[in-house]
Amino acid sequence: MNEIIIDEFEKNSREKIMILIKKFKNNYYLDLRVYFKGSDDEYKPSKKGIMISLELLDDLKEALEKVEKALDEGVLDKLK
């Protein structure tokens, strides 16, 4: 499988979240995955994550915009 790392950020001291674009069976995917630090201090992919077709990227962006709007409108106050 071919892959390109787009971004990564620390989740905690032993895990990070990596965002990759992957090619698998002639299709392209966005992979958002938790990587964990192994006993050899190298990061390895976990089963925790989601891989979606790049065809759904616009849908994902719209959903994230809705999350931002809900946060701006105080949705967290409703959870308390």
HELIX and SHEET records of a PDB file:
HELIX    1   1 LEU A   54  LEU A   56  5                                   3    
HELIX    2   2 LEU A   57  ASP A   72  1                                  16    
HELIX    3   3 VAL A   75  LEU A   79  5                                   5    
SHEET    1   A 4 ASN A   2  ASN A  12  0                                        
SHEET    2   A 4 GLU A  15  PHE A  24 -1                                        
SHEET    3   A 4 ASN A  27  LYS A  37 -1                                        
SHEET    4   A 4 TYR A  43  SER A  53 -1                                        
END                                                                             
